[in-house]
Every structure is written in structure tokens, then in C-alpha cells.
Amino acid sequence: MLATLYSAAVAGLDGQLIRVEVDVANGLPGFTIVGLPDAALSEARERVRGAIRNSGFGYPARRIVVNLAPADVRKAGASFDLAMALGILAGDGEIAPRDATWAFLGELSLSGEVRPLPGVLPMVATLARAGHRRVVVPVANLAEAGLVPEVEAVGVGRLEEAARLLAPRSRRARDASAGPAVRIAPAAPDGEPGGVPARIARFEPVDLAEVRGQAFARWALETALAGEHNLLLIGPPGAGKTLLARTVPTLLPSLEPEEALEATIVASVAGLLAPGEGLRRERPLRAPHHTLSYAAMVGGGPGLAPGEVTLAHRGVLFLDELGEFARDVLDALRQPLEDGSVAIARAGRTVRFPARFQLLAATNPCRCGRFGDPDEACRCRPGEAERYLRRVSGPLLDRIDCFVTMPRVRPGELLGGPEPEPSAAVATRIAAARRLARERNGGRCNGALGGREIRRLAQLDEAGLGFLQRAAEERRHSARAVLRLLRVARTVADLRGHERVGRDELAAALSLREPTAGAFDEAT
């Protein structure tokens, strides 16, 4: 008997509709999966066989063939386990398949447990577009599946619960119907599916009031976050570079609804959503170690998984000890910083991942960290400090908007003086500036504006235009650097509540393009 059910797989950040055809016929007992399955998917035979036997059903001693269509698309993952098991039970007459508007997602354990899956959100969205109105998912993925309003998400914890959703034909199936009830995706207040708060940052956030004696760096971070400008912090060990970065989660506004859905899809595909977690509202903050590989940064691997640049989409990517990263890993940032996406090609297959993130980086001025320190001499060999900083290529530096040199904090500044402004007050200004820019820029921050747009929206007067031309010629700025200077000046004006960009805003933005480390001079 032939049974047909529907499931889905993940392709990049999108879902792929899969038709699961199960033929149970007389013949030599066996279980064959066709339709370009990978090695891991071929192991589903043992999972499905064990799950059926341990769920109170009889496993048919017949010839079983499972076809995963379309046949020209390579299949990977365990999302088809539940559909294959139900197809076998339907083909053997244990249960009756539902109509074609049903779909099934879930990995099975040998005991019959339906285990959670990565990428449920884009798979359910794909099934909804294909006309499926009810999707059975692992109960742990119920909250994210419920984010798709066009479908009714049903959560199950075991195979027998899923079988109970289909009309039982045999005594064993009827006995299974006495099991626990299935769960329907609940609606949270305001009509949004519920979930647990997301912990996105790799380190504990710190209030900005903890950063003392670095007034210029604090202002630079506020400006960078207000306009989504890339920022590089340069300073000796103990200057507070990492401490300043740890304040970012307390300063960033929540994701806009469309951005939140994008970030949640990325987290779903990457398997980062906690059980029961729904829509993510916090902006992601990724802080990878400097030993990560090229594929870990941009994405790749056998399954074309998203990398750090995609996991930081709509948030911040913090690279501490920038000079310690491999040169090819840093150069891989050039495309996503410019285009807001990254393309990965493997064996004739190309996947494009979104990667619109803000880069926040920190580095020592040299390997020993004392280069330029007025109180302690650098211990590096002659020329070593310059070579250390030049490990970061000029084209990458040209894509960084703001440079800040952070000197060592004096004990008097650390222990005394007025209390610094807390994160709450600064976050309010950042949110106001972002809101003003989005209303003026058609929903985008200043850092994402193109050349023609920023020239029009800056509204420079003659004095400002002359100042910008002289500054660019004297410092030999590239065309890209000039436009980045103009974008930062537009953000400074927004923070000050000014409609036009004047000479003062340009001078303030220019101060963020002048690091004291000489090795950066040519690039900036």
C-alpha cells in the first residue's frame, strides 16, 4: 500500500518542501530510502524501525521503499523521521493518513520520542506557502512554529501521539490513542507566540557607568551604535576595550518586528533557539574567539551552515584581539560588510546568507601592548609593532567608520571624579537618533545609506562642503572613506537634534577617523 505525506528540509535559511512517499509491499523484508539521501539520512532506517517497535506498534516484515521527492535535491537531516514512520504505519494499515494539508516534522529516537529540530521556523513557513494548514512538530519547537500565523502548529512528544492524530485502524493504534494529549501552539499577549527570553550575548552585559575615564570612547560607542557604524578600539591591555564592548547589550534598542523575524530564522536554522523560545527581540551579539576558522566566520561545512557573520545579522559582531585573527578570516569580512550578505558555493550549490551586522573590534597597538604608551616602553623588536597592525588589511580598515585610541586609565580617574552616565540615559538617545534616521531614510540607519542618498540627506551648506573637501584632500581619504565620514557626521547631527550637517558635525566625525597608531594612517 502506498502512503504519501509531506515534510520539509532546510536549504540555507529557507525551507524546502519534501514529498515523502512510502510503499509497503509484499516481498523480501527490507527498508530502502531513495531520493538522494546523505549518509546521515540513511541512518534513519534504524531510528524509524526502533521508534515504531518501542511505541507499541508492529513493524511490518515487508518490503518498504521510501522516496523523498523531488529526487534531484540532495536530502540531509532528520526532519523526515516522523513522516517516514507515519507513512510506514499508514502503508501497513495501522493508521489512516490525513489529507494533503497536513505536514510532519520531527526527529525520532529509538524509544519513539520526537526530538527537536533546527530550522523549524523556515520549514513551517515553506509548508504554509505550499498550502499546508496544519503542521505537526516536536513539542520543543512549538513556540517557533507558532510564529507562522497561516498554519496551526501541533506539538507532539512521542510517535504514538502523532499516530493518534491520524484515524486509527488497528487495535494497537487505538490503544495508542489513550496516550497524552497533543499541544497546540498558544498565543502570547498581544497576539504573539510565547517564549523564553533569549540570552544572545557571549558575556555578561555591563552598565556603561562602569566605564570610567574614557569619555571620548564612550561618546564614540554611542555614535557608532546610533548610526550602525563600524568601530575599532585601539589601546593597551587594561584600557577598558572589552569592558566597553560588554556594555553594548544595555545600549542597543530592541529589534523591529521584521528584523526580529529575520534574527529568529537565523537562530532557528543554527539550532540556537532554546526549547519553548519564540520570537527573539534582543539584537544578537556575537564574540567569536580569534582562533576560529574561515568557514566558522562566513559559513560553510557539509551542510552549508551559517557562520558568525550571519549569526550576528541585525546585531553586533565583536572581534576582540583583532590582530590575532588569521588574515584570510579578516579579509572574508569585506564582502558582508559591503553587501550585507555572503555567498557560499559548494559542489555546484550556492547559498546566500544575510549578514547585515555592525562590526565592533578591539586590538592592542602591538603584540606587547605598550606601543605609544608614555609610561612604559614597548618591548617589541623594531618594526614589529607596525607589522602587527598591518595584519589587518587596508581594504578592511577602509570599511571601518570610526577609530578610537583608548589610553590607560589613571587611578585617580578610576577611583574618583563624577559618576559616569548610566546605560539607560545613553540608550534613550541612541533609540531616539535611530528612530529619527529611520523615519528620514526609509527605515534604514545612516550606516546603510548609499553614496547618492547620504549626499542628499546630509544637506551640507557651503562651509561644510568646503571643510569636507579640504579635510579629504589633506588626509588623502578614499572615496569610500569620505562617504563614511559623511554618514558618521549625519549621525552626530541626529544625536544633537540638528536637521543639517554642519562644520561642527563634520569635525566631530573627522576626529573618529584619526587614530594615533601610525600604522593605520595610510588606510584611514
C-alpha positions, 0 to 999 in steps of 0.5 A: 500500500502506498502512503504519501505525506509531506515534510520539509528540509532546510536549504540555507535559511529557507525551507524546502518542501519534501514529498515523502512517499512510502510503499509497503509491499509484499516481498523480501523484508527490507527498508530502502530510502531513495531520493538522494539521501546523505549518509546521515539520512540513511541512518534513519532506517534504524531510528524509524524501525526502533521508534515504531517497535518501542511505541507499541506498534508492529513493524511490518516484515515487508518490503518498504521503499521510501522516496523523498521527492523531488529526487534531484535535491540532495536530502540531509537531516532528520526532519523526515523521521516522523513522516517516514514512520507515519507513512510506514504505519499508514502503508501497513494499515495501522493508521489512516493518513490525513489529507494533503494539508497536513505536514510532519516534522520531527526527529525520532529516537529509538524509544519513539520520542520526537526530538527537536529540530533546527530550522523549524521556523523556515520549514513551517513557513515553506509548508504554509506557502505550499498550502499546508494548514496544519503542521505537526512538530516536536513539542520543543519547537512549538513556540517557533512554529507558532510564529507562522500565523497561516498554519496551526502548529501541533506539538507532539512528544512521542510517535504514538501521539502523532499516530493518534492524530491520524484515524486509527485502524488497528487495535494497537493504534487505538490503544495508542490513542489513550496516550497524552494529549497533543499541544497546540501552539498558544498565543502570547499577549498581544497576539504573539507566540510565547517564549523564553527570553533569549540570552544572545550575548557571549558575556555578561552585559555591563552598565556603561557607568562602569566605564570610567575615564574614557569619555571620548570612547564612550561618546564614540560607542554611542555614535557608532551604535546610533548610526550602525557604524563600524568601530575599532578600539585601539589601546593597551591591555587594561584600557577598558576595550572589552569592558566597553564592548560588554556594555553594548547589550544595555545600549542597543534598542530592541529589534523591529518586528521584521528584523526580529523575524529575520534574527529568529530564522537565523537562530532557528536554522543554527539550532540556537533557539532554546526549547519553548523560545519564540520570537527573539527581540534582543539584537544578537551579539556575537564574540567569536574567539580569534582562533576560529576558522574561515568557514566558522566566520562566513559559513560553510561545512557539509551542510552549508551552515551559517557562520558568525557573520550571519549569526550576528545579522541585525546585531553586533559582531565583536572581534576582540584581539583583532590582530590575532585573527588569521588574515584570510578570516579578516579579509572574508569580512569585506564582502558582508560588510559591503553587501550585507550578505555572503555567498557560499558555493559548494559542489555546484550549490550556492547559498546566500546568507544575510549578514547585515551586522555592525562590526565592533573590534578591539586590538592592542597597538602591538603584540606587547601592548605598550606601543605609544604608551608614555609610561612604559616602553614597548618591548617589541623588536623594531618594526614589529609593532607596525607589522602587527597592525598591518595584519589587518588589511587596508581594504578592511580598515577602509570599511571601518567608520570610526577609530578610537585610541583608548589610553590607560586609565589613571587611578585617580580617574578610576577611583574618583571624579563624577559618576559616569552616565548610566546605560539607560540615559545613553540608550534613550538617545541612541533609540531616539537618533535611530528612530529619527534616521529611520523615519528620514531614510526609509527605515534604514540607519545612516550606516546603510545609506548609499553614496547618492542618498547620504549626499542628499540627506546630509544637506551640507551648506557651503562651509561644510562642503568646503571643510569636507573637501579640504579635510579629504584632500589633506588626509588623502581619504578614499572615496569610500572613506569620505562617504563614511565620514559623511554618514558618521557626521549625519549621525552626530547631527541626529544625536544633537537634534540638528536637521543639517550637517554642519562644520561642527558635525563634520569635525566631530566625525573627522576626529573618529577617523584619526587614530594615533597608531601610525600604522593605520594612517595610510588606510584611514 
